[in-house]
Amino acid sequence: MKLVELYRYPIKSAAGQSIRQAQFGLLGLSGDRQMVLASPDGRFVTARECPRLARIHWVDSALEYCGQRSPALTFSGDDQLVSIWKRTQAGVAASAAVNDWLSKVLEQPVTLLQLSSNESQHYGDSQPVMVLFRETAQRIERALGRPFSALQLRPNLVIDGGEAFTEKAWATLQIGSVTLAAVEPCTRCKMINLTPDTELYPRPLDVSSTLMQLQPGFVAGHHFAIESPGDCALGDSVQ
């Protein structure tokens, strides 16, 4: 098996970045989900309820949406709290100019927060790394009968050479100098129906219905923790 695709998501639920190599600390992939949007009541905002967020890219220390660019990202002031499922994390708010730009683009009031400490290196839902076998995405594509990108499942690592829907069978994975330890399956939400760089959910939600037919547990991919930090790069063998 080998590593064939590698992604990070600077802002939780926003557009992903394809990268060629990555550094992993014990708490996460460098640059991955280090920012999150919070609503006025302190809850995290995702593309589940605000699909336009999936079209916001982090580019050269600014944000872009359909050719529009935000003011340069700066973070200052007191820590704020954001609720992500059953946990609460702290973050430093972006400047008023950035938050005003985001609120206008998304048509709702939001505050962009950046991790304020090393207690947690990501704002992800669960474990810091999501692993997907390319064969899993290809099996979904065949069932759909149309093109389907692995990126639509928002993985960090896409590995070629495994059997579809068997990511959970691996207790550990060695990739480059990084060792990953399996933790839990990646159960899915409606976001798997949102094609990258679009902001409208299809009706019906065909990817969800297809996945339910293929995988009774509605699972595609597996969450891993970082057992031993290190680096990896596209083309690295996986054991």
FIROTOR-506082 format. One record per residue: x, y, z of N, C-alpha, C, O in turn; residue in one letter; residue number from 1. Coordinates in steps of 0.02 Angstrom, whole numbers, always signed. Atoms other than C-alpha are relative to their C-alpha. Example, Ala and Ser with C-alpha at 12.3 -4.5 7.8 and 13.67 -1.06 7.14 Angstrom:
REM residues 2
<<+45,-59,+0>,<+615,-225,+390>,<+45,+60,+0>,<+97,+59,+33>,A,1>
<<-42,-59,-3>,<+684,-53,+357>,<-39,+55,+37>,<-14,+110,+45>,S,2>
***
This chain:
REM residues 239
<<+42,-59,+0>,<+0,+0,+0>,<+44,+62,+0>,<+101,+60,+23>,M,1>
<<-38,-62,-1>,<+55,+179,-25>,<-47,+60,+8>,<-106,+56,-7>,K,2>
<<+37,-62,-10>,<+0,+357,+16>,<-6,+36,-67>,<+44,+52,-98>,L,3>
<<+10,-30,+66>,<-78,+436,-139>,<-34,+69,+2>,<-30,+106,-46>,V,4>
<<+29,-66,-8>,<-174,+588,-74>,<+8,+22,+73>,<+6,-20,+119>,E,5>
<<-13,-27,-66>,<-143,+702,+75>,<-34,+68,+6>,<-23,+112,-36>,L,6>
<<+39,-62,-6>,<-258,+840,+138>,<+3,+27,+71>,<+11,-10,+120>,Y,7>
<<+13,-32,-64>,<-275,+965,+278>,<-55,+52,-10>,<-68,+74,-66>,R,8>
<<+58,-45,+2>,<-420,+1080,+320>,<+13,+55,+51>,<-4,+48,+110>,Y,9>
<<-20,-53,-48>,<-357,+1244,+397>,<-57,+23,+45>,<-47,+34,+105>,P,10>
<<+59,-19,-38>,<-533,+1294,+451>,<-49,-58,+1>,<-65,-86,-51>,I,11>
<<+47,+55,-6>,<-651,+1163,+516>,<-59,+11,-47>,<-92,+63,-44>,K,12>
<<+58,+2,+46>,<-781,+1122,+381>,<+8,+43,-62>,<-36,+43,-105>,S,13>
<<-12,-40,+60>,<-706,+1243,+254>,<+39,-42,-51>,<+48,-102,-41>,A,14>
<<-32,+37,+55>,<-614,+1195,+94>,<+65,-33,+22>,<+102,-7,+65>,A,15>
<<-61,+36,-15>,<-474,+1068,+102>,<+57,+23,-44>,<+47,+54,-97>,G,16>
<<-61,-15,+38>,<-295,+1091,+42>,<+35,-66,-16>,<+48,-106,+29>,Q,17>
<<-40,+57,+20>,<-204,+958,-57>,<+74,+18,+12>,<+98,+69,-13>,S,18>
<<-71,-13,-15>,<-24,+947,+7>,<+41,-61,-18>,<+14,-116,-27>,I,19>
<<-44,+55,+21>,<+126,+840,-38>,<+35,-34,+58>,<+56,-91,+53>,R,20>
<<-32,+29,-58>,<+200,+812,+134>,<-30,+32,+62>,<-60,+86,+59>,Q,21>
<<+31,-25,-61>,<+147,+835,+314>,<+42,-19,+61>,<+78,-70,+61>,A,22>
<<-32,+13,-65>,<+215,+844,+491>,<-55,-17,+50>,<-107,+15,+52>,Q,23>
<<+47,+22,-51>,<+126,+756,+633>,<+31,+5,+68>,<+85,-23,+81>,F,24>
<<-18,+1,-70>,<+141,+797,+817>,<-45,-49,+35>,<-89,-80,+4>,G,25>
<<+42,+48,-37>,<+63,+692,+954>,<-73,+20,-1>,<-117,-23,+5>,L,26>
<<+69,-23,-4>,<-93,+800,+949>,<-32,+15,-68>,<-91,+32,-70>,L,27>
<<+33,-12,+64>,<-121,+821,+763>,<+47,+14,-57>,<+108,+18,-49>,G,28>
<<-34,-17,+62>,<-71,+858,+585>,<+10,+75,-3>,<-37,+113,+7>,L,29>
<<-16,-72,+1>,<+16,+1026,+568>,<-45,+37,-49>,<-50,+18,-107>,S,30>
<<+41,-42,+43>,<-102,+1158,+500>,<-70,-25,-12>,<-108,+5,-51>,G,31>
<<+65,+29,+12>,<-256,+1049,+508>,<-51,+20,+53>,<-39,+9,+113>,D,32>
<<+56,-19,-44>,<-418,+1117,+584>,<+24,+40,+61>,<+5,+27,+118>,R,33>
<<-24,-44,-53>,<-328,+1250,+684>,<-43,+62,+8>,<-30,+103,+52>,Q,34>
<<+48,-55,-5>,<-469,+1374,+655>,<-70,-28,-5>,<-81,-81,-34>,M,35>
<<+70,+21,+0>,<-657,+1362,+679>,<-43,+63,+2>,<-23,+114,+28>,V,36>
<<+48,-55,-4>,<-807,+1474,+656>,<-49,-12,+58>,<-72,-68,+68>,L,37>
<<+47,+4,-57>,<-917,+1511,+807>,<-58,+47,-12>,<-49,+102,-38>,A,38>
<<+59,-41,+4>,<-1094,+1576,+809>,<-3,+46,+62>,<+35,+36,+109>,S,39>
<<+4,-45,-58>,<-1146,+1716,+930>,<-14,-36,+66>,<+5,-11,+119>,P,40>
<<+14,+37,-62>,<-1206,+1585,+1055>,<+56,-48,+19>,<+49,-88,+65>,D,41>
<<-58,+40,-18>,<-1035,+1500,+1055>,<+2,-70,-28>,<+44,-110,-8>,G,42>
<<-1,+67,+31>,<-1076,+1347,+950>,<+40,+3,-65>,<+42,+54,-99>,R,43>
<<-39,+2,+62>,<-965,+1291,+807>,<-47,-2,-60>,<-102,-28,-57>,F,44>
<<+38,-5,+62>,<-1026,+1323,+629>,<+32,-47,-51>,<+93,-45,-59>,V,45>
<<-26,+46,+50>,<-1007,+1190,+494>,<-39,+6,-64>,<-91,+39,-67>,T,46>
<<+33,+1,+65>,<-1054,+1161,+313>,<-62,-44,+0>,<-98,-47,-50>,A,47>
<<+63,+37,-3>,<-1192,+1047,+371>,<-59,+48,-5>,<-106,+36,-42>,R,48>
<<+54,-48,+0>,<-1301,+1198,+404>,<+16,+62,-42>,<-28,+102,-58>,E,49>
<<-23,-59,+38>,<-1198,+1327,+307>,<+46,-24,-56>,<+107,-14,-51>,C,50>
<<-43,+31,+51>,<-1136,+1241,+147>,<+46,+47,-35>,<+97,+26,-63>,P,51>
<<-45,-48,+33>,<-1060,+1401,+79>,<+69,+0,+33>,<+119,+17,+1>,R,52>
<<-64,+3,-35>,<-924,+1379,+210>,<+50,-46,-36>,<+110,-34,-34>,L,53>
<<-43,+47,+35>,<-856,+1233,+107>,<+36,+30,-59>,<+82,-1,-87>,A,54>
<<-33,-33,+56>,<-806,+1357,-29>,<+49,+54,+22>,<+76,+90,-19>,R,55>
<<-48,-49,-25>,<-698,+1465,+83>,<+68,-33,+7>,<+77,-82,+43>,I,56>
<<-69,+26,+1>,<-513,+1434,+54>,<+46,+45,+40>,<+38,+106,+42>,H,57>
<<-53,-36,-34>,<-365,+1484,+160>,<+58,+7,-49>,<+86,-44,-70>,W,58>
<<-52,-12,+51>,<-237,+1564,+42>,<+43,+58,+22>,<+19,+113,+32>,V,59>
<<-48,-53,-15>,<-81,+1662,+87>,<-22,+45,+58>,<-23,+106,+52>,D,60>
<<+19,-36,-61>,<-140,+1711,+262>,<-62,+44,-9>,<-71,+93,+27>,S,61>
<<+64,-33,+8>,<-309,+1770,+198>,<-51,-54,-20>,<-33,-112,-31>,A,62>
<<+52,+46,+21>,<-475,+1690,+152>,<-27,+21,-68>,<-28,+81,-85>,L,63>
<<+27,-15,+65>,<-551,+1677,-21>,<-67,-35,-10>,<-75,-93,+11>,E,64>
<<+64,+29,+19>,<-728,+1648,-81>,<-18,+26,-69>,<-31,+86,-77>,Y,65>
<<+20,-18,+68>,<-767,+1648,-268>,<+36,+62,-25>,<+5,+107,-54>,C,66>
<<-39,-56,+24>,<-626,+1769,-306>,<+2,+59,+47>,<+42,+105,+37>,G,67>
<<-2,-54,-50>,<-663,+1883,-158>,<+50,-18,+55>,<+52,-75,+78>,Q,68>
<<-51,+14,-51>,<-522,+1898,-32>,<-13,+42,+62>,<-30,+101,+58>,R,69>
<<+10,-34,-64>,<-536,+1942,+151>,<+60,+44,+17>,<+112,+39,-16>,S,70>
<<-60,-33,-27>,<-423,+2062,+245>,<+48,-53,+27>,<+28,-109,+40>,P,71>
<<-50,+47,-26>,<-262,+1980,+305>,<-22,-25,+69>,<-47,+13,+110>,A,72>
<<+21,+30,-64>,<-293,+1862,+450>,<+46,+23,+56>,<+107,+15,+53>,L,73>
<<-35,-17,-62>,<-242,+1931,+618>,<-44,-22,+58>,<-105,-18,+54>,T,74>
<<+36,+24,-59>,<-290,+1863,+789>,<+27,+36,+61>,<+88,+40,+71>,F,75>
<<-21,-36,-60>,<-286,+1960,+951>,<-58,+1,+49>,<-113,-19,+33>,S,76>
<<+53,-7,-49>,<-383,+1993,+1108>,<-5,-60,+46>,<+37,-105,+46>,G,77>
<<+9,+52,-50>,<-449,+1881,+1244>,<-25,-65,-33>,<-54,-64,-87>,D,78>
<<+26,+65,+23>,<-486,+1696,+1223>,<-76,+0,+3>,<-106,+29,+47>,D,79>
<<+72,+14,+0>,<-663,+1647,+1178>,<-10,-75,-1>,<+34,-113,-21>,Q,80>
<<+15,+71,-2>,<-746,+1479,+1202>,<-47,-19,-57>,<-91,+20,-76>,L,81>
<<+44,+26,+52>,<-827,+1374,+1067>,<-19,-72,+19>,<+23,-111,+41>,V,82>
<<+25,+67,-16>,<-934,+1219,+1093>,<+1,-43,-62>,<-30,-25,-113>,S,83>
<<-4,+48,+55>,<-894,+1072,+979>,<-25,-67,+25>,<+11,-102,+61>,I,84>
<<+33,+60,-25>,<-1013,+928,+1011>,<+0,+1,+77>,<-32,+45,+106>,W,85>
<<+4,+5,-73>,<-983,+877,+1193>,<+59,+33,+36>,<+67,+25,+96>,K,86>
<<-58,-32,-33>,<-825,+978,+1225>,<+0,+74,-15>,<-32,+98,-61>,R,87>
<<-8,-73,+9>,<-780,+1161,+1242>,<+74,+15,-6>,<+115,-10,+34>,T,88>
<<-69,-18,+11>,<-618,+1234,+1175>,<+7,+76,-3>,<-40,+112,-18>,Q,89>
<<-15,-72,+3>,<-536,+1404,+1183>,<+30,+18,-68>,<+57,-24,-103>,A,90>
<<-30,-25,+60>,<-482,+1511,+1038>,<+7,+75,+3>,<-29,+108,+40>,G,91>
<<-10,-72,+5>,<-419,+1685,+997>,<-38,+25,-62>,<-32,-4,-116>,V,92>
<<+42,-25,+54>,<-538,+1787,+889>,<+41,+38,-52>,<+90,+72,-37>,A,93>
<<-29,-39,+54>,<-490,+1858,+720>,<-22,+73,+6>,<-65,+89,+46>,A,94>
<<+16,-72,-1>,<-497,+2045,+688>,<-73,+12,-20>,<-103,-30,-53>,S,95>
<<+69,-18,+18>,<-665,+2131,+670>,<-8,+3,-76>,<-61,-16,-102>,A,96>
<<+6,-5,+73>,<-628,+2162,+485>,<-8,-69,-31>,<-48,-77,-77>,A,97>
<<+6,+69,+26>,<-605,+1975,+452>,<-69,-29,+17>,<-101,-59,-25>,V,98>
<<+65,+27,-21>,<-760,+1928,+551>,<-58,+34,-37>,<-108,+1,-52>,N,99>
<<+51,-34,+39>,<-863,+2060,+462>,<-3,-27,-71>,<-57,-37,-99>,D,100>
<<-3,+28,+68>,<-805,+1992,+294>,<-32,-69,-2>,<-73,-83,-46>,W,101>
<<+29,+67,-2>,<-848,+1813,+342>,<-75,+3,+11>,<-113,-34,-21>,L,102>
<<+71,-5,-15>,<-1017,+1863,+413>,<-39,+22,-62>,<-95,+0,-73>,S,103>
<<+33,-23,+61>,<-1060,+1952,+251>,<-3,-56,-52>,<-55,-67,-83>,K,104>
<<-2,+54,+49>,<-1006,+1806,+141>,<-49,-56,+19>,<-85,-81,-23>,V,105>
<<+41,+55,-23>,<-1097,+1677,+246>,<-71,+20,+18>,<-114,-23,+31>,L,106>
<<+67,-26,-13>,<-1248,+1788,+276>,<-25,-20,+70>,<-84,-34,+79>,E,107>
<<+18,+11,-70>,<-1245,+1756,+463>,<+59,+22,+43>,<+116,+19,+20>,Q,108>
<<-55,-24,-42>,<-1144,+1824,+610>,<+44,-58,+24>,<+19,-106,+52>,P,109>
<<-47,+51,-21>,<-988,+1721,+644>,<+64,+34,+25>,<+79,+91,+8>,V,110>
<<-66,-21,-24>,<-821,+1739,+733>,<+50,-55,-16>,<+38,-113,+1>,T,111>
<<-52,+48,+15>,<-664,+1653,+670>,<+47,-4,+59>,<+74,+46,+82>,L,112>
<<-45,+11,-56>,<-562,+1576,+811>,<+59,-42,-22>,<+53,-86,-65>,L,113>
<<-61,+40,+11>,<-385,+1508,+809>,<+21,-30,+66>,<+14,+1,+119>,Q,114>
<<-23,+33,-61>,<-315,+1384,+934>,<+47,+46,+39>,<+91,+78,+10>,L,115>
<<-39,-48,-41>,<-241,+1481,+1079>,<+52,-34,+43>,<+89,+0,+79>,S,116>
<<-49,+35,-41>,<-136,+1345,+1161>,<+18,-65,-33>,<-11,-83,-84>,S,117>
<<-20,+65,+26>,<-51,+1179,+1131>,<-37,-58,+34>,<-19,-116,+25>,N,118>
<<+37,+54,-33>,<-177,+1084,+1236>,<-35,-45,-50>,<-43,-105,-38>,E,119>
<<+30,+39,+53>,<-262,+1028,+1077>,<+20,+33,-66>,<+15,+93,-74>,S,120>
<<-25,-28,+63>,<-194,+1048,+902>,<-52,+0,-55>,<-35,+14,-113>,Q,121>
<<+50,+0,+53>,<-358,+1033,+810>,<-70,+12,+29>,<-83,-1,+88>,H,122>
<<+71,-8,-17>,<-543,+1078,+812>,<-42,-55,-33>,<-101,-45,-45>,Y,123>
<<+36,+54,+33>,<-591,+912,+732>,<-55,-29,+43>,<-59,-16,+103>,G,124>
<<+54,+32,-36>,<-743,+811,+780>,<+24,-51,+51>,<-4,-57,+105>,D,125>
<<-21,+57,-41>,<-646,+667,+853>,<+76,-4,+2>,<+109,+42,+26>,S,126>
<<-73,+10,+1>,<-471,+598,+829>,<+33,+43,-53>,<-1,+67,-99>,Q,127>
<<-32,-49,+44>,<-340,+701,+737>,<+11,-20,-72>,<+25,+23,-114>,P,128>
<<-17,+22,+68>,<-317,+594,+580>,<-55,-46,-26>,<-74,-94,+7>,V,129>
<<+48,+44,+31>,<-445,+519,+462>,<+33,-33,-60>,<+58,+1,-105>,M,130>
<<-31,+40,+52>,<-381,+379,+349>,<-55,-31,-44>,<-104,-58,-19>,V,131>
<<+47,+28,+48>,<-473,+324,+192>,<+38,-40,-52>,<+89,-17,-77>,L,132>
<<-28,+38,+56>,<-432,+187,+68>,<-30,+26,-65>,<-90,+37,-70>,F,133>
<<+26,-24,+64>,<-445,+247,-111>,<-52,-47,-28>,<-99,-25,-62>,R,134>
<<+48,+49,+25>,<-538,+87,-149>,<-70,+12,+29>,<-120,-5,-2>,E,135>
<<+65,-16,-29>,<-677,+143,-30>,<-35,+53,-42>,<-94,+46,-59>,T,136>
<<+30,-53,+41>,<-706,+303,-131>,<-17,-28,-70>,<-68,-9,-98>,A,137>
<<+14,+28,+65>,<-695,+204,-293>,<-61,-45,+0>,<-99,-48,-48>,Q,138>
<<+60,+43,-5>,<-826,+81,-232>,<-63,+43,+2>,<-114,+26,-28>,R,139>
<<+57,-46,-1>,<-943,+227,-194>,<-12,+29,-69>,<-69,+34,-91>,I,140>
<<+6,-27,+67>,<-907,+301,-365>,<-34,-49,-47>,<-78,-29,-86>,E,141>
<<+31,+49,+43>,<-953,+139,-453>,<-74,-8,+16>,<-115,-14,-30>,R,142>
<<+70,+7,-20>,<-1114,+125,-354>,<-41,+61,-22>,<-100,+54,-40>,A,143>
<<+34,-61,+22>,<-1159,+306,-395>,<-9,+3,-75>,<-58,+30,-101>,L,144>
<<+1,-3,+73>,<-1121,+284,-579>,<+20,+67,-28>,<+0,+85,-83>,G,145>
<<-25,-65,+21>,<-1037,+454,-590>,<+64,+15,+37>,<+80,-19,+86>,R,146>
<<-63,-16,-34>,<-871,+535,-542>,<-12,+19,+73>,<-60,+53,+90>,P,147>
<<+4,-15,-72>,<-841,+546,-355>,<+71,+4,+27>,<+111,-42,+18>,F,148>
<<-68,-12,-26>,<-686,+618,-270>,<+6,-23,+72>,<-39,-15,+112>,S,149>
<<-14,+19,-69>,<-608,+547,-113>,<-4,+61,+45>,<-21,+55,+104>,A,150>
<<+1,-61,-40>,<-596,+729,-54>,<-70,+14,+28>,<-76,+47,+79>,L,151>
<<+69,-11,-24>,<-786,+730,-36>,<-12,-32,+68>,<-57,-12,+104>,Q,152>
<<+5,+32,-65>,<-762,+615,+114>,<+46,+33,+52>,<+49,+10,+109>,L,153>
<<-42,-41,-44>,<-639,+741,+190>,<+51,-40,+40>,<+54,-33,+101>,R,154>
<<-53,+36,-35>,<-495,+623,+232>,<+61,+44,+9>,<+68,+95,-23>,P,155>
<<-67,-27,-2>,<-322,+673,+288>,<+48,-40,-44>,<+87,-13,-82>,N,156>
<<-44,+45,+38>,<-235,+522,+212>,<-42,-46,-43>,<-88,-78,-19>,L,157>
<<+32,+48,+45>,<-292,+424,+60>,<+53,-51,-21>,<+105,-33,-48>,V,158>
<<-49,+54,+11>,<-205,+256,+41>,<-25,-46,-55>,<-84,-65,-56>,I,159>
<<+16,+46,+55>,<-202,+147,-114>,<+26,-69,+16>,<+80,-78,+43>,D,160>
<<-22,+69,-8>,<-195,-41,-106>,<-38,-40,+52>,<-26,-99,+60>,G,161>
<<+41,+35,-49>,<-321,-84,+30>,<-67,-20,-29>,<-87,+6,-82>,G,162>
<<+67,+21,+22>,<-489,-169,+11>,<-52,+51,+25>,<-47,+76,+80>,E,163>
<<+51,-49,-18>,<-641,-55,+12>,<-32,-15,+67>,<-49,-72,+82>,A,164>
<<+34,+2,-65>,<-716,-20,+184>,<+36,-45,+52>,<+4,-72,+97>,F,165>
<<-37,+41,-48>,<-577,-114,+277>,<+51,+40,+39>,<+96,+11,+69>,T,166>
<<-48,-42,-37>,<-485,+34,+354>,<+3,-20,+74>,<+56,-16,+105>,E,167>
<<+2,+17,-71>,<-541,-25,+526>,<+39,-64,+17>,<+51,-78,+75>,K,168>
<<-35,+63,-11>,<-447,-190,+503>,<+72,+11,+21>,<+105,-37,+43>,A,169>
<<-71,-15,-15>,<-279,-104,+533>,<+6,+31,+69>,<-19,+85,+81>,W,170>
<<-9,-26,-68>,<-231,-82,+716>,<+49,+59,+0>,<+39,+107,+36>,A,171>
<<-48,-55,+7>,<-82,+26,+668>,<+20,+8,-73>,<+14,-39,-113>,T,172>
<<-26,-14,+67>,<-14,+107,+510>,<+66,+37,+7>,<+71,+85,+45>,L,173>
<<-65,-34,+3>,<+167,+155,+478>,<+7,+33,-68>,<+8,-1,-119>,Q,174>
<<-5,-38,+62>,<+184,+292,+348>,<+58,+49,+8>,<+55,+93,+50>,I,175>
<<-59,-41,-10>,<+353,+374,+326>,<+26,-13,+70>,<+37,-71,+89>,G,176>
<<-23,+9,-69>,<+412,+405,+504>,<-56,+6,+51>,<-44,+10,+111>,S,177>
<<+58,-8,-44>,<+235,+420,+574>,<-33,-68,+13>,<-40,-108,-32>,V,178>
<<+39,+59,-18>,<+145,+282,+668>,<-69,+22,+24>,<-74,+63,+70>,T,179>
<<+68,-16,-18>,<-44,+293,+680>,<-33,-60,+32>,<-21,-117,+13>,L,180>
<<+36,+53,-35>,<-155,+193,+797>,<-75,+9,-10>,<-102,+63,+2>,A,181>
<<+72,-3,+13>,<-335,+151,+753>,<-39,+13,+64>,<-23,-14,+117>,A,182>
<<+41,-17,-58>,<-467,+223,+870>,<-73,-17,-11>,<-102,-55,+28>,V,183>
<<+71,+10,+10>,<-642,+223,+796>,<-19,+11,-72>,<+15,+48,-108>,E,184>
<<+23,-10,+69>,<-739,+213,+632>,<-25,+71,-10>,<-46,+104,+37>,P,185>
<<+23,-67,+17>,<-786,+373,+542>,<-72,-4,-25>,<-84,-18,-84>,C,186>
<<+70,-3,+20>,<-975,+382,+542>,<-13,+66,-35>,<+19,+116,-21>,T,187>
<<+7,-55,+47>,<-1043,+502,+414>,<-62,+44,+12>,<-111,+21,+41>,R,188>
<<+56,-48,-3>,<-1156,+656,+406>,<-17,+21,-71>,<+11,-6,-119>,C,189>
<<+23,-21,+66>,<-1241,+745,+262>,<+54,+32,-43>,<+45,+39,-103>,K,190>
<<-52,-35,+39>,<-1079,+834,+211>,<+30,-42,-55>,<+58,-15,-102>,M,191>
<<-28,+42,+54>,<-1026,+684,+107>,<-37,+9,-65>,<-13,-12,-118>,I,192>
<<+39,-13,+61>,<-1160,+738,-18>,<+20,+65,-34>,<-2,+78,-90>,N,193>
<<-18,-66,+26>,<-1081,+909,-46>,<+64,-5,-41>,<+118,-17,-14>,L,194>
<<-58,+2,+44>,<-965,+910,-196>,<+47,+58,+16>,<+24,+114,+26>,T,195>
<<-47,-54,-16>,<-805,+1010,-160>,<-10,+60,-45>,<-20,+54,-105>,P,196>
<<+7,-65,+34>,<-818,+1194,-208>,<-70,+10,-30>,<-78,+45,-80>,D,197>
<<+69,-18,+14>,<-1007,+1191,-221>,<-32,+18,+67>,<-3,+7,+120>,T,198>
<<+32,-21,-62>,<-1131,+1259,-94>,<-74,-18,+2>,<-113,+11,+40>,E,199>
<<+69,+24,+0>,<-1293,+1168,-133>,<-1,-75,+10>,<+33,-111,-26>,L,200>
<<+9,+72,-9>,<-1342,+998,-67>,<-47,-27,-53>,<-99,+3,-66>,Y,201>
<<+45,+29,+50>,<-1417,+885,-200>,<-62,-29,+33>,<-62,-46,+92>,P,202>
<<+61,+33,-23>,<-1592,+818,-183>,<-19,-53,-51>,<-32,-36,-108>,R,203>
<<-12,+26,-67>,<-1602,+676,-147>,<+74,-2,+17>,<+117,+11,-26>,P,204>
<<-69,+6,-22>,<-1443,+652,-45>,<+27,-68,-23>,<+26,-117,+14>,L,205>
<<-15,+65,+32>,<-1379,+518,-163>,<+61,-35,+29>,<+63,-97,+31>,D,206>
<<-59,+33,-29>,<-1209,+487,-82>,<-19,-34,+66>,<+3,-90,+79>,V,207>
<<+22,+31,-63>,<-1291,+455,+87>,<-38,-64,-13>,<-26,-114,+20>,S,208>
<<+40,+61,+13>,<-1416,+332,+14>,<+43,-56,-28>,<+33,-114,-13>,S,209>
<<-45,+51,+28>,<-1279,+244,-84>,<+43,-31,+54>,<+51,-92,+55>,T,210>
<<-42,+26,-52>,<-1166,+228,+67>,<-39,-45,+47>,<-13,-96,+70>,L,211>
<<+41,+42,-44>,<-1308,+158,+172>,<-12,-69,-31>,<-16,-119,+4>,M,212>
<<+9,+64,+34>,<-1334,+23,+41>,<+64,-41,+0>,<+62,-103,+5>,Q,213>
<<-65,+35,+3>,<-1148,-18,+32>,<+26,-20,+68>,<+56,-73,+75>,L,214>
<<-30,+10,-65>,<-1103,-6,+215>,<-54,+10,+54>,<-73,+67,+69>,Q,215>
<<+55,-7,-49>,<-1238,-43,+347>,<+16,+46,+58>,<-30,+76,+86>,P,216>
<<-18,-43,-55>,<-1142,+52,+478>,<+6,+73,-19>,<+22,+115,+24>,G,217>
<<-6,-68,+24>,<-1143,+211,+370>,<+69,+28,+16>,<+76,+85,+40>,F,218>
<<-69,-16,-17>,<-954,+214,+390>,<+42,+0,-64>,<+33,-43,-107>,V,219>
<<-49,+0,+55>,<-819,+264,+265>,<+64,+33,+26>,<+66,+94,+36>,A,220>
<<-62,-25,-29>,<-642,+282,+332>,<+3,-15,+75>,<-44,-41,+105>,G,221>
<<-11,+16,-70>,<-570,+267,+506>,<+42,+55,+32>,<+87,+83,+1>,H,222>
<<-39,-49,-38>,<-506,+387,+639>,<+60,-33,+34>,<+54,-87,+63>,H,223>
<<-62,+24,-31>,<-327,+364,+699>,<+29,+53,+45>,<+21,+113,+32>,F,224>
<<-40,-44,-42>,<-225,+439,+839>,<+73,-6,-20>,<+91,-53,-56>,A,225>
<<-70,+1,+19>,<-41,+479,+822>,<+39,-34,+57>,<+47,-6,+111>,I,226>
<<-37,+38,-50>,<+60,+348,+914>,<+72,+23,+4>,<+102,+26,+58>,E,227>
<<-69,-24,+2>,<+230,+410,+857>,<+4,+56,-51>,<-9,+44,-110>,S,228>
<<-2,-55,+47>,<+253,+583,+779>,<+55,-7,-52>,<+103,-44,-43>,P,229>
<<-50,+1,+52>,<+350,+612,+620>,<-27,+33,-63>,<-74,+72,-61>,G,230>
<<+19,-29,+65>,<+334,+657,+435>,<-21,-55,-47>,<-2,-113,-40>,D,231>
<<+15,+45,+55>,<+257,+577,+284>,<-9,+41,-63>,<-17,+102,-60>,C,232>
<<+6,-35,+64>,<+244,+620,+99>,<-34,-46,-50>,<-34,-107,-42>,A,233>
<<+32,+38,+53>,<+150,+567,-55>,<+49,-51,-28>,<+108,-36,-38>,L,234>
<<-41,+53,+26>,<+216,+403,-122>,<+31,-44,+53>,<+59,-97,+37>,G,235>
<<-27,+42,-53>,<+271,+337,+48>,<-37,-66,+3>,<-98,-69,-8>,D,236>
<<+32,+65,-10>,<+238,+153,+76>,<-36,-1,+67>,<-17,+36,+114>,S,237>
<<+41,+5,-61>,<+110,+105,+208>,<+2,-73,+23>,<-10,-119,-16>,V,238>
<<-2,+68,-28>,<+129,-45,+323>,<-43,-4,+63>,<-47,-57,+93>,Q,239>
***
